Amino acid sequence: MKKHGAILVVDDHRGVLSAVSLLLRPYFEKVMTLPSPVRIDETLRNDRFDCVLLDMNFSAGINNGNEGLYWLAHIKRMNPDLPVVLFTAYADIDLAVKGIQQGASDFIVKPWENARLVDTVLKASGKMRKRSGEDDSVMFWGVSDAMKRLRDMVERVAPTDANILITGENGTGKEVLARELHGISLRRGKPMFTVDMGSVTETLFESELFGHVKGAFTHAVADRQGKFEAADGSTLFMDEIGNLPQHLQSKLLVTLQNREVVRVGDNKPVKVDIRLVCATNRNLDDMVCDGRFREDLLYRINTIHLQLPPLRERREDIVPLARIFMERFARQYDRPVTDTGNEVERLLMAHSWPGNIRELQHAVEKAVILSDGECLDPRHFSLAAPRQADMTGERMETLEDMERHMIAKAVGDCGGNLSAVAAKLGITRQTLYNKMKKYGL
């Protein structure tokens, strides 16, 4: 794997510096660490960096994040174009919003997930796009009739402020489509804000969306801005809207009707101007019939409905997409592969792709990593339906293969209802969500 660029890591915990340095060395040509921000000036004057990973707190016993915001502003004064990723020991969305508003590229919470940290700093430094030659946020429209009709609709509605509901199976690219909408809208001058309803615990939903005031509940030590206020003047993307608890559906409806929010623990409304884009893989009409989703809220969020077709219904796009992913990962992993090959293309076209584009991407990535020639090898694709090993000595599916197929089948059996899937499999919804992300479902 090629190394690219230089990163500066500033944190007062030497154990963190050692761990992060070890993690990032395979990805960056140079990883410099500072145990204190006092040498930031000197370091930035003497060396060139592509990204700074900056801790939010440096003084013992003080955990308000103000030091991090101070040094963020200081770095931006020295070099406005230098990406800064904030590093904090506690998840405070208010700090994240403040930091992003003041120029930070992203926000990482300790303890961190290695893959998330690596991906975040690579994207912030701009090296991920240069290495891959592609931008994951760019929509691939393809040549299918279904996608041509969808593109025409998107171009018509994007310049308006109409609320949009995007539906489609997992892995079809609903968030990518939302970013495409925002990117050609009249609000594109400001960043789109996203809240993933599938990954936020129910107890934090209200605070996440509407914010809270100091003292509203235990540990509410300061006022906090919610995503609605943060997205004022821009687009708010609510992914997995079908997971919104019923007791919050009425509050969301009132917010959309009145165009104002009331923070938890407060009674003072705050005016907001947002363009709402929602997405779900669930059938909201069925949920309305079952009494699990408010009909009036569905009407409010569904001014324009955009349906993303599954990959099996746009088969002419499978091979072009595979080639894009092949070229991207060949650059990323420094592999010599330049061709998919007829045999692989027949294999890809014959597969049903229950995980859609995300599954295709992961399958091609694995094949590129394992490749050692100019053409992809069919042996490096594991696309067959699960089967038990028989007495002839055929290879048995791995536990991960079995788990992946079991989850995919349960999702299909339950019509995409993740709560029902979790109950069927005997796991929590958060565990299910994490596993689906892992397996590209």
Phi, psi and omega per residue, in radians:
M1 nan 2.290 3.112
K2 -1.271 2.573 3.052
K3 -1.753 2.545 -3.037
H4 -2.393 2.202 2.929
G5 1.276 -2.977 -3.090
A6 -2.346 2.532 3.130
I7 -2.300 2.480 3.076
L8 -1.908 2.194 3.137
V9 -1.967 2.139 -3.096
V10 -2.077 1.962 -3.115
D11 -2.723 2.470 -3.083
D12 -1.483 -0.022 3.135
H13 -1.781 1.954 -3.045
R14 -1.149 -0.513 3.079
G15 -1.134 -0.680 3.085
V16 -1.140 -0.764 3.131
L17 -1.033 -0.748 -3.133
S18 -1.139 -0.779 -3.103
A19 -1.156 -0.774 -3.127
V20 -1.187 -0.695 3.118
S21 -1.058 -0.781 3.122
L22 -1.105 -0.676 -3.125
L23 -1.184 -0.673 -3.000
L24 -1.594 -0.237 -3.093
R25 -1.022 -0.644 3.119
P26 -1.171 -0.260 -3.027
Y27 -1.871 -0.405 -3.096
F28 -2.112 2.500 3.094
E29 -1.132 -0.556 -3.099
K30 -2.458 2.222 3.047
V31 -2.127 1.917 3.111
M32 -1.858 2.425 -3.128
T33 -2.104 2.535 3.067
L34 -2.266 2.256 3.108
P35 -1.436 -0.056 -3.124
S36 -2.647 2.580 -3.132
P37 -1.373 -0.079 -3.024
V38 -1.136 -0.361 -3.124
R39 -1.770 0.234 -3.135
I40 -1.065 -0.788 -3.126
D41 -0.970 -0.955 -3.094
E42 -1.051 -0.750 -3.088
T43 -1.145 -0.766 -3.119
L44 -1.226 -0.480 3.094
R45 -1.291 -0.572 -3.034
N46 -1.609 -0.350 -3.080
D47 -2.355 2.728 3.081
R48 -1.781 2.311 3.137
F49 -2.210 2.652 3.096
D50 -1.708 -0.229 -3.127
C51 -2.886 2.630 3.020
V52 -2.140 2.252 3.008
L53 -1.789 1.911 -2.918
L54 -2.013 2.126 3.060
D55 -1.172 2.657 -3.099
M56 -1.590 -0.345 -3.053
N57 -2.335 2.318 -3.127
F58 -2.206 -0.359 -3.115
S59 -1.645 2.305 -3.119
A60 -1.025 2.323 3.087
G61 1.444 -0.082 -3.138
I62 -1.981 2.052 -3.067
N63 -2.235 0.701 -3.117
N64 -1.675 -0.086 3.082
G65 1.375 -0.026 -3.064
N66 -1.133 -0.580 3.126
E67 -1.109 -0.725 3.118
G68 -1.088 -0.757 3.120
L69 -1.130 -0.640 3.108
Y70 -1.092 -0.844 -3.102
W71 -1.261 -0.499 3.024
L72 -1.056 -0.839 3.136
A73 -1.100 -0.661 -3.139
H74 -1.116 -0.794 3.119
I75 -1.084 -0.729 -3.120
K76 -1.160 -0.535 3.063
R77 -1.206 -0.659 3.138
M78 -1.270 -0.739 -3.090
N79 -2.566 1.581 -3.063
P80 -1.037 -0.429 -3.068
D81 -1.585 -0.113 -3.085
L82 -1.334 2.073 3.138
P83 -1.195 2.385 3.112
V84 -2.189 2.192 3.046
V85 -1.844 2.202 -3.102
L86 -1.486 2.489 -3.053
F87 -2.157 2.087 -3.078
T88 -2.406 2.696 -3.094
A89 -1.573 -0.018 3.124
Y90 -2.528 2.548 -3.049
A91 -1.494 1.745 3.115
D92 -2.180 1.860 -3.070
I93 -1.096 -0.544 3.132
D94 -1.063 -0.753 3.100
L95 -1.127 -0.703 3.132
A96 -1.056 -0.811 -3.136
V97 -1.106 -0.799 3.111
K98 -1.036 -0.789 -3.125
G99 -1.094 -0.761 3.136
I100 -1.158 -0.692 3.108
Q101 -1.118 -0.496 -3.136
Q102 -1.616 0.109 2.999
G103 2.019 -0.023 3.108
A104 -1.185 2.612 -3.137
S105 -1.464 -0.604 -3.098
D106 -2.893 -3.042 -2.949
F107 -2.543 2.194 3.132
I108 -2.095 2.348 -3.113
V109 -1.825 2.343 3.034
K110 -1.496 2.528 -0.143
P111 -1.202 2.464 -2.981
W112 -1.705 2.803 2.966
E113 -1.636 2.227 -3.042
N114 -0.963 -0.834 -3.097
A115 -1.097 -0.702 3.137
R116 -1.127 -0.753 -3.120
L117 -1.126 -0.820 -3.138
V118 -1.050 -0.830 -3.117
D119 -1.065 -0.715 -3.091
T120 -1.144 -0.831 -3.091
V121 -1.251 -0.558 3.087
L122 -1.164 -0.744 3.114
K123 -1.163 -0.725 3.141
A124 -1.088 -0.647 -3.108
S125 -1.340 -0.214 -3.136
G126 1.483 -0.042 -3.068
K127 -1.349 -0.470 -3.132
M128 -1.077 -0.789 -3.123
R129 -1.181 -0.659 -3.125
K130 -1.159 -0.632 -3.109
R131 -1.281 -0.691 -3.057
S132 -1.467 -0.435 -3.074
G133 1.330 0.060 -3.128
E134 -2.397 2.800 3.093
D135 -2.014 2.042 -3.109
D136 -1.070 -0.320 -3.113
S137 -1.525 -0.043 3.134
V138 -1.551 2.290 -3.099
M139 -1.304 2.290 3.001
F140 -1.708 1.921 -3.046
W141 -1.463 -0.560 -3.138
G142 1.270 -2.830 -3.046
V143 -2.141 0.014 -3.092
S144 -1.206 2.638 3.139
D145 -1.072 -0.673 -3.123
A146 -1.071 -0.722 -3.133
M147 -1.305 -0.527 3.060
K148 -1.121 -0.740 3.113
R149 -1.143 -0.704 3.125
L150 -1.111 -0.753 -3.128
R151 -1.087 -0.714 3.117
D152 -1.060 -0.754 3.121
M153 -1.120 -0.768 -3.133
V154 -1.043 -0.783 -3.125
E155 -1.151 -0.465 3.111
R156 -1.328 -0.714 -2.990
V157 -1.647 -0.350 -3.063
A158 -0.980 -0.737 -3.104
P159 -1.252 -0.149 3.141
T160 -1.571 3.079 3.061
D161 -1.817 0.277 -3.123
A162 -1.093 2.417 3.056
N163 -1.200 2.451 -3.040
I164 -2.097 2.377 2.990
L165 -2.008 2.083 3.108
I166 -1.808 2.181 3.099
T167 -2.091 2.733 -3.134
G168 2.804 2.819 -3.134
E169 -1.177 2.879 3.057
N170 -1.038 2.393 3.067
G171 1.518 0.085 -3.120
T172 -1.485 -0.202 3.076
G173 1.740 0.673 -3.086
K174 -1.157 -0.708 3.131
E175 -1.214 -0.626 3.089
V176 -1.082 -0.727 3.105
L177 -1.133 -0.678 3.105
A178 -1.077 -0.713 3.124
R179 -1.195 -0.592 3.068
E180 -1.107 -0.769 3.094
L181 -1.007 -0.860 -3.130
H182 -1.110 -0.678 -3.065
G183 -1.153 -0.389 3.112
I184 -1.980 0.240 3.113
S185 -1.565 3.018 3.099
L186 -1.322 -0.123 -3.132
R187 -1.763 0.201 -3.034
R188 -1.169 -0.203 3.118
G189 -1.221 -0.277 3.108
K190 -2.051 2.662 -3.124
P191 -1.187 2.554 3.031
M192 -1.340 2.411 3.114
F193 -1.811 2.445 -3.049
T194 -2.177 2.421 2.961
V195 -2.270 2.150 -3.116
D196 -1.634 1.800 -3.060
M197 -1.180 -0.300 -3.135
G198 -1.436 -0.268 -3.077
S199 -1.977 -0.019 3.134
V200 -1.706 2.249 3.124
T201 -1.146 2.611 -3.022
E202 -1.032 -0.583 -3.112
T203 -1.179 -0.336 -3.105
L204 -1.810 -0.049 -3.103
F205 -0.930 -0.941 -3.004
E206 -1.117 -0.774 3.126
S207 -1.157 -0.677 3.128
E208 -1.052 -0.769 -3.063
L209 -1.434 -0.782 -2.959
F210 -1.915 -0.179 -3.134
G211 1.432 3.101 3.095
H212 -2.628 2.897 3.082
V213 -1.853 2.786 3.140
K214 -0.989 2.293 3.112
G215 1.474 0.077 -3.120
A216 -1.130 -0.537 3.106
F217 -2.782 3.035 -3.136
T218 -0.995 2.366 3.137
H219 1.318 0.070 3.036
A220 -1.469 1.409 -2.991
V221 -1.517 -0.114 3.139
A222 -2.720 2.784 3.035
D223 -1.099 2.535 3.133
R224 -2.380 2.339 3.118
Q225 -1.463 2.341 3.085
G226 -1.521 3.091 -3.087
K227 -1.142 -0.541 3.120
F228 -1.102 -0.791 3.121
E229 -1.181 -0.699 -3.130
A230 -1.079 -0.593 -3.079
A231 -1.547 0.177 -3.133
D232 -0.966 2.213 -3.125
G233 1.466 0.040 -3.088
S234 -2.311 -2.743 3.136
T235 -1.894 2.364 3.030
L236 -1.927 2.094 3.130
F237 -1.795 2.049 3.126
M238 -1.876 1.784 -3.139
D239 -1.464 2.599 -3.121
E240 0.970 0.866 -3.098
I241 -1.062 -0.422 3.127
G242 -1.140 -0.234 3.119
N243 -1.540 0.012 -3.130
L244 -1.179 2.139 -3.132
P245 -1.032 2.599 -3.061
Q246 -1.058 -0.630 -3.096
H247 -1.226 -0.262 3.081
L248 -1.726 -0.232 3.139
Q249 -1.083 -0.690 3.138
S250 -1.169 -0.651 3.134
K251 -1.196 -0.664 3.084
L252 -1.122 -0.707 3.130
L253 -1.065 -0.801 3.130
V254 -1.093 -0.705 3.120
T255 -1.060 -0.763 -3.129
L256 -1.221 -0.638 3.139
Q257 -1.206 -0.778 -3.054
N258 -1.602 -0.189 -3.086
R259 0.955 0.774 3.090
E260 -2.675 2.680 3.127
V261 -2.097 2.716 3.032
V262 -2.172 2.071 -3.121
R263 -1.157 2.646 3.082
V264 -1.041 2.261 3.139
G265 1.513 0.089 -3.117
D266 -2.243 2.858 3.055
N267 -2.219 0.224 -3.132
K268 -1.695 2.035 -3.139
P269 -1.292 2.563 3.103
V270 -2.123 2.158 -3.132
K271 -1.193 2.410 3.092
V272 -2.349 2.571 3.108
D273 -2.181 1.680 -3.105
I274 -2.219 2.720 2.955
R275 -1.856 2.089 -3.041
L276 -1.650 2.231 3.001
V277 -2.158 2.160 -3.139
C278 -2.021 2.760 3.098
A279 -2.522 2.622 3.083
T280 -2.807 2.682 3.006
N281 -1.810 0.116 -3.100
R282 -1.760 2.805 3.126
N283 -1.568 1.722 -3.070
L284 -1.196 -0.498 3.082
D285 -1.099 -0.748 3.086
D286 -1.123 -0.669 3.127
M287 -1.151 -0.612 3.059
V288 -1.109 -0.787 3.139
C289 -1.094 -0.593 3.136
D290 -1.465 -0.033 -3.138
G291 1.358 0.300 -3.115
R292 -1.724 -0.130 3.113
F293 -2.514 2.352 -3.077
R294 -1.214 2.291 -3.136
E295 -1.142 -0.705 -3.126
D296 -1.173 -0.545 3.078
L297 -1.238 -0.671 3.096
L298 -1.051 -0.752 3.096
Y299 -1.068 -0.662 -3.069
R300 -1.208 -0.699 -3.077
I301 -1.542 -0.154 -2.976
N302 -1.957 0.694 3.083
T303 -1.024 -0.792 3.052
I304 -2.187 2.258 3.141
H305 -1.885 2.158 3.087
L306 -2.010 2.106 -3.120
Q307 -1.832 2.072 3.089
L308 -1.520 2.125 -3.117
P309 -1.270 2.571 3.052
P310 -1.174 2.805 -3.064
L311 -1.100 -0.550 -3.127
R312 -1.180 -0.283 3.110
E313 -1.739 0.083 3.054
R314 -2.401 0.979 -2.972
R315 -1.107 -0.473 3.132
E316 -1.175 -0.193 3.135
D317 -1.687 -0.126 -3.039
I318 -1.125 -0.915 -3.095
V319 -1.160 -0.770 3.070
P320 -1.024 -0.676 3.088
L321 -1.144 -0.753 3.132
A322 -1.044 -0.674 3.125
R323 -1.162 -0.685 3.092
I324 -1.073 -0.816 3.135
F325 -1.133 -0.672 3.133
M326 -1.052 -0.829 -3.137
E327 -1.120 -0.696 -3.135
R328 -1.090 -0.865 -3.061
F329 -1.357 -0.432 3.041
A330 -1.107 -0.708 3.074
R331 -1.185 -0.789 -3.049
Q332 -1.100 -0.735 -3.053
Y333 -1.785 0.130 3.080
D334 0.974 0.912 3.119
R335 -1.857 2.660 -3.055
P336 -1.431 -0.066 -3.024
V337 -1.089 2.330 -3.124
T338 -2.299 -0.079 -3.058
D339 -2.487 2.481 3.087
T340 -1.339 -0.678 3.136
G341 1.539 2.563 -3.075
N342 -1.096 -0.690 -3.095
E343 -1.138 -0.756 3.110
V344 -1.152 -0.703 -3.141
E345 -1.100 -0.690 3.069
R346 -1.116 -0.678 3.114
L347 -1.105 -0.781 -3.127
L348 -1.147 -0.696 -3.120
M349 -1.212 -0.462 -3.116
A350 -1.441 -0.259 -3.081
H351 -1.455 2.592 -3.094
S352 -1.482 -0.292 3.091
W353 0.912 1.120 3.095
P354 -1.094 -0.448 3.091
G355 -1.605 0.049 3.040
N356 1.047 -2.508 -3.024
I357 -1.083 -0.633 -3.129
R358 -1.120 -0.703 3.096
E359 -1.143 -0.742 3.111
L360 -1.054 -0.757 -3.134
Q361 -1.060 -0.816 -3.133
H362 -1.149 -0.657 -3.140
A363 -1.123 -0.766 3.138
V364 -1.204 -0.686 3.115
E365 -1.022 -0.808 3.133
K366 -1.062 -0.771 -3.114
A367 -1.119 -0.671 3.115
V368 -1.148 -0.749 -3.139
I369 -1.056 -0.693 -3.090
L370 -1.447 -0.207 -3.051
S371 -1.288 2.607 3.048
D372 -2.350 0.210 3.113
G373 -2.268 -2.998 -3.091
E374 -1.443 -0.248 -3.086
C375 -2.130 2.452 3.091
L376 -1.088 2.561 -3.081
D377 -1.864 2.207 3.134
P378 -0.999 -0.460 -3.131
R379 -1.123 -0.345 -3.077
H380 -1.588 0.129 3.072
F381 -1.919 2.250 3.118
S382 -1.945 1.393 -3.018
L383 -1.971 -0.016 -3.088
A384 -1.237 2.677 3.071
A385 -1.132 2.628 -3.100
P386 -1.129 2.465 3.078
R387 -2.583 2.714 3.104
Q388 -1.464 2.615 3.079
A389 -1.268 2.425 3.105
D390 -1.846 -2.977 -3.035
M391 -1.314 -0.082 -3.140
T392 -1.394 -0.120 3.097
G393 1.602 0.266 3.096
E394 -1.117 2.655 -3.112
R395 -1.113 2.335 3.091
M396 -1.468 2.531 3.059
E397 -1.026 2.506 3.040
T398 -1.259 2.875 3.111
L399 -1.060 -0.644 3.128
E400 -1.164 -0.696 3.084
D401 -1.049 -0.816 -3.110
M402 -1.101 -0.735 -3.134
E403 -1.139 -0.720 -3.135
R404 -1.075 -0.826 -3.114
H405 -1.191 -0.599 3.114
M406 -1.126 -0.743 3.113
I407 -1.147 -0.768 3.138
A408 -1.052 -0.723 3.132
K409 -1.146 -0.735 -3.130
A410 -1.128 -0.669 3.097
V411 -1.077 -0.739 3.106
G412 -1.164 -0.747 -3.134
D413 -1.094 -0.587 -3.074
C414 -1.690 0.174 3.088
G415 1.092 0.501 3.116
G416 1.461 0.056 3.118
N417 -1.352 1.765 -3.025
L418 -1.165 -0.548 3.087
S419 -1.134 -0.731 3.112
A420 -1.182 -0.659 3.106
V421 -1.083 -0.804 -3.138
A422 -1.054 -0.755 3.127
A423 -1.122 -0.705 -3.131
K424 -1.109 -0.675 -3.099
L425 -1.555 -0.156 3.118
G426 1.297 0.556 3.108
I427 -2.250 2.916 3.117
T428 -1.321 2.794 3.126
R429 -1.115 -0.650 3.129
Q430 -1.144 -0.718 3.088
T431 -1.093 -0.742 3.096
L432 -1.055 -0.797 -3.118
Y433 -1.048 -0.763 -3.134
N434 -1.118 -0.707 -3.135
K435 -1.201 -0.652 3.100
M436 -1.124 -0.666 3.078
K437 -1.115 -0.732 -3.105
K438 -1.086 -0.739 -3.044
Y439 -1.644 0.036 3.099
G440 1.245 0.597 -3.126
L441 -1.708 nan nan
